[in-house]
């Protein structure tokens, strides 16, 4: 186990970002995590302070470190600047978005959930090939959007998912698609992922589902799923649904993995409705930092962190409001740190 220092970029983010990042950094300090932070801006904070939602200094920093912990970044709905999250994924070819969801607090609507969504992160309907056709003075009379899925991109994400299943002791990968309607766009994904699945026969089971049926089955019987691999938009939607099975968006971390960089974050956004109130659940970002520790080979620290989280939630019953508790963001962090020290 190496105790070497690891340079990493830190982007506090927008809305609740600064509140949950503050706690996460204190938790990592208590753990004596190896990260040497280079603090940078992006999103609304980038625009306000550097005139750019993805400032060149932030990109340079990630190019140098190849590793980042990122708070949520705000994206205007409808018009305005393009998502800095999507741009980061494109810039660093972060093709795999890994979103584990696990029951950490027993007694909720569902028990013993342990699911991983692997979402293709750079293709599909997220490529932003969109335009309007004006008719009769209505500039938005017709809206057109195209998606792009490539054979190579589908193979890369399917191989990542099956390989993830093997290396993480998982039994099954479910390929989720809409190839009955989007016959080309998600047809190529299904076709390619099935082919990749065949190469893993005997090691990991492979099956496929249409996305709408999968969404319903996730509510009725989520335990039938293990690893889900899917295209960009479906992965985005299903992983929020899955977060709902384990107590909500405050509980699910995500990793964006590429060949030359990895960016860790919470699945949730900047939560403008509770920003500044000090009540956000910092766990999703803290769990993302545990994934980041494991990524740099510090499974020892990741394990200690997960154990401290379990004790805080279940021995002390200290929980934020989204989990039915009364703790503030800071109080939760302080309690967690007491279990680490
Ligand atoms: P959101 O995830 O910010 O919030 C959805 C709901 O979940 C809100 O009611 C919010 O209060 C709650 N919630 C989210 N995180 C929570 C936490 N840690 N603790 C307690 N409650 C929490 O989604 P939204 O409101 O649709 O999006 C807000 C902004 O975030 C948008 O600008 C969007 O583009 C952006 N966004 C960013 C990311 C990212 O940076 N990866 C992801 C999703 C959304």
Boltz pocket constraint, residues with backbone or C-beta under 6 A from the ligand:
constraints:
  - pocket:
      binder: B
      contacts: [[A, 16], [A, 71], [A, 72], [A, 73], [A, 74], [A, 75], [A, 76], [A, 85], [A, 249], [A, 250], [A, 265], [A, 266], [A, 267], [A, 268], [A, 269], [A, 270], [A, 271], [A, 272], [A, 273], [A, 274], [A, 279], [A, 280], [A, 281], [A, 282], [A, 283], [A, 284], [A, 322]]
      max_distance: 6.0
